[in-house]
Amino acid sequence: MIPCRFLNAVLFTIDEDITLLVSSKGKATIQTKKVQECREQNLQHDKQKIRLINPANPWWYQLGLTTREGKITADLQHKFKQIYKYAEIVESLIKPMKFDGTVHIADMGAGKGYLTFALHELLTQRLNLDVDIKGVEIRPDLVLKINEIIKADNLKGLEFVESSIEAYHPEKLDVLIALHACNTATDDAIASGIKAGAELIVCAPCCHKQIRQEMERSGKVDVITRYGIFLERQAVMITDTIRALILEYFGYKTQVMEFIEMEHTPKNVLLVGRKTKAYVDKDGITRQIDDLKKKYGIERHYLETVLPLIG
Ligand SMILES: C[S@@+](CC[C@H](N)C(=O)[O-])C[C@H]1O[C@@H](n2cnc3c(N)ncnc32)[C@H](O)[C@@H]1O
């Protein structure tokens, strides 16, 4: 749109100049002239878009995710897709949030740190946030190695902590993340996020042994769960439904979704809990959990034992 006080406008492109002429009577004509000289396209004034994850950053090679040339190694292609998708979702969840200064984040069961570094890169370089990100990991060798990489690359606001999830009690926590924390370690992560009052909890659970074993032990096999594969799937659904209900119970508006296609990981369920101040029907939720447990012969869900539902 050209404001009406202009009578002429020229658009300079690499190979032609296009002129719009407006007469005093308001008649418009367009003239096009081929350019003789060789013009180069100048992109300097274009705003550079920062990528979500840039595999050329040195830490990706140091963590073993890429080759020296910044190419994702063949056997970690699926892992890369997982963390990319996860980071994409976390970005969309964090963007509308308001933080009072530094954003405090814990990645529980952080392992080799792929997701932790991806979050650090995303939040500091793309979203320009001031962060305090802790990767909580029980294996001391990993923690040592990763902290050396963090130091070598001078990554501010990122640190690995050698601790079990259960024993880690952050003073301040805005966002809790966990990707494939084994079995009940996901429950410990959720409990830790709720106890610390995290605004956002994002967990992609791993195996679901605890509930599966309870279902098997109870002998309450129905027409579906008598087939091993469906027992497994049912255990996943029950475990994560109860996790979602417990999040709701503690005031988190909770969504359950798939974060990535099955071909990249069959463990592709994502629980997203956002803290709200809305009224919660605690009795109703407790009843729903009890009904589910009764139906499948489950005595307890591990998350209830670390985070009792009170009142
Ligand atoms: C399957 S790996 C996932 C690692 C990482 N989140 C990822 O997806 O790349 C699970 C990690 O959680 C750690 N872990 C398991 N239970 C834990 C616990 N209770 N406390 C702390 N770390 C734990 C394991 O040592 C392992 O490194």
The ligand as an SDF file (V2000), in Angstrom:
LIG
                    3D

 27 29  0  0  0  0  0  0  0  0999 V2000
   16.7370  -43.1360   29.2710 C   0  0  0  0  0  0  0  0  0  0  0  0
   17.8500  -41.9860   29.8790 S   0  0  0  0  0  0  0  0  0  0  0  0
   17.2280  -40.4880   29.1950 C   0  0  0  0  0  0  0  0  0  0  0  0
   18.2610  -39.4000   29.1820 C   0  0  0  0  0  0  0  0  0  0  0  0
   17.8240  -38.0920   28.5870 C   0  0  0  0  0  0  0  0  0  0  0  0
   16.7330  -37.4730   29.3180 N   0  0  0  0  0  0  0  0  0  0  0  0
   17.4660  -38.2410   27.1390 C   0  0  0  0  0  0  0  0  0  0  0  0
   16.3050  -38.4570   26.8470 O   0  0  0  0  0  0  0  0  0  0  0  0
   18.3600  -38.2040   26.3280 O   0  0  0  0  0  0  0  0  0  0  0  0
   17.3840  -41.8520   31.5750 C   0  0  0  0  0  0  0  0  0  0  0  0
   18.4380  -41.1820   32.4230 C   0  0  0  0  0  0  0  0  0  0  0  0
   17.8910  -40.9360   33.7050 O   0  0  0  0  0  0  0  0  0  0  0  0
   18.8390  -41.2690   34.6940 C   0  0  0  0  0  0  0  0  0  0  0  0
   18.0950  -41.6420   35.8970 N   0  0  0  0  0  0  0  0  0  0  0  0
   17.2800  -42.7130   36.0610 C   0  0  0  0  0  0  0  0  0  0  0  0
   16.7350  -42.7100   37.2780 N   0  0  0  0  0  0  0  0  0  0  0  0
   17.1970  -41.6020   37.8980 C   0  0  0  0  0  0  0  0  0  0  0  0
   16.9810  -41.0420   39.1850 C   0  0  0  0  0  0  0  0  0  0  0  0
   16.1620  -41.6110   40.0430 N   0  0  0  0  0  0  0  0  0  0  0  0
   17.6250  -39.9020   39.4880 N   0  0  0  0  0  0  0  0  0  0  0  0
   18.4300  -39.2770   38.5970 C   0  0  0  0  0  0  0  0  0  0  0  0
   18.6810  -39.7750   37.3590 N   0  0  0  0  0  0  0  0  0  0  0  0
   18.0600  -40.9190   37.0090 C   0  0  0  0  0  0  0  0  0  0  0  0
   19.6380  -42.4120   34.0940 C   0  0  0  0  0  0  0  0  0  0  0  0
   20.9220  -42.5230   34.6850 O   0  0  0  0  0  0  0  0  0  0  0  0
   19.6860  -42.0150   32.6290 C   0  0  0  0  0  0  0  0  0  0  0  0
   20.8180  -41.2580   32.3360 O   0  0  0  0  0  0  0  0  0  0  0  0
  1  2  1  0
  2  3  1  0
  2 10  1  0
  3  4  1  0
  4  5  1  0
  5  6  1  0
  5  7  1  0
  7  8  2  0
  7  9  1  0
 10 11  1  0
 11 12  1  0
 11 26  1  0
 12 13  1  0
 13 14  1  0
 13 24  1  0
 14 15  1  0
 14 23  1  0
 15 16  2  0
 16 17  1  0
 17 18  1  0
 17 23  2  0
 18 19  1  0
 18 20  2  0
 20 21  1  0
 21 22  2  0
 22 23  1  0
 24 25  1  0
 24 26  1  0
 26 27  1  0
M  CHG  2   2   1   9  -1
M  END
$$$$
